[in-house]
Amino acid sequence: MFFFCQAAFAQTVFLDAISEKDLEAGIKLYNLKYLTTEGSISATALKIDLSSAEVRPALAKRRVPNFLESVVSFFTPWAKNNGYSEHFSLEKVSILAQEHNALAGINGTYFSSSGKPLGALMINQELISAPINGRTALLIDAENRVMIDKVLVLSYFVLADGISHRLTGINQPRGENDAILYAPIWGERTGTNDQGIELVVKQNRIEEINISNSKIPSDGFVVSLSGPAVEFMAEKFKVKDPIQTYIKVIPYSASPAKIIHLISGGPRLLKQGKSYVSKHEEKFKPDIAEGRAPRSAVGITPQNELLLVAVAGATLEELAGILKSLGATEAMNLDGGSSSTLVVKGKAINNPAGGAQRRVSNAILIRPK
């Protein structure tokens, strides 16, 4: 069905045309066109009734190299092995959706070239990576309710003497003065240098004490420490001593029943129904904060509907207006540019920059109940 509208929802953006299609019960597909003083904007959107579908983030799995890649790697150890990563990985959104039997999906948060998420990501209550610069996140609770909020992560470990020590990061490269927790999702080994000390932990006890590059147990984790304090703390560490770790995710204002999943993005686009583009507050650089670009976003309506939106080229302020025109009162930006991909039934339904899907670190997926 097509209809036309000239109602303005922002100073320079007008909804011009829209087509609507039911995909499944409670899931609608929209193809939209907007007019601005700078030209037209094409957008593709899904509106999902969360009483009919569940939402969750997904992470690209580490890919095992095939026989040919293994042979090439053996004879050319100095060369990069074409996307195979010791730790995180990359995959197309359509493949991630198929692997999780999802009807639809959209690319998620920012990531490094290795596939490591750059920002908070939690799946099934496992915190895979920590927040950056207090950036906005999508929270999904135990009742399949969605919220957009900032989160604070409190993380520390306690030794046998009862003294707590702050963790400075989770599943990330260790710096010169850090306390990093490495879980199995990080890879086989920590990959650290010899300027620290590492505690290999299983069943809440220290199993090994190493200097660097410890093997991460599949049923445990490694606490890797560096900096001046290590010299004074080393004498406190003893094999078989108990060690407890605590990681708590605290939303700034939302009240979820229990956070099961979360995925960050940013900046925020809408807050309580009003445009709220927090690009400076969340310390985004001009390549994301300014100008027109392909973008992805997620929004929430007062009717507990989730919106997934991909646009061919818009500013963040224009994107906020597009989300508002679709009924969202809360919204946030996701990774964009060539990552911007919205898929349904295994196929991209927007036009990804470059003409093909880019392999990404993570995605937000939709599965009918």
PyMOL commands that set and color helices and strands:
alter all, ss='L'
color gray80, all
select helices_A, chain A and resi 67-75+93-99+184-186+229-236+286-289+316-325+337-339
alter helices_A, ss='H'
color red, helices_A
select strands_A, chain A and resi 2-4+8-10+13-24+27-36+39-49+53-59+104-107+121-123+126-129+137-141+146-149+151-158+164-166+169-170+179-182+196-202+205-210+220-226+244-251+259-264+268-271+274-275+293-300+305-314+330-333+342-344+347-348+362-368
alter strands_A, ss='S'
color yellow, strands_A
deselect
rebuild
show_as cartoon
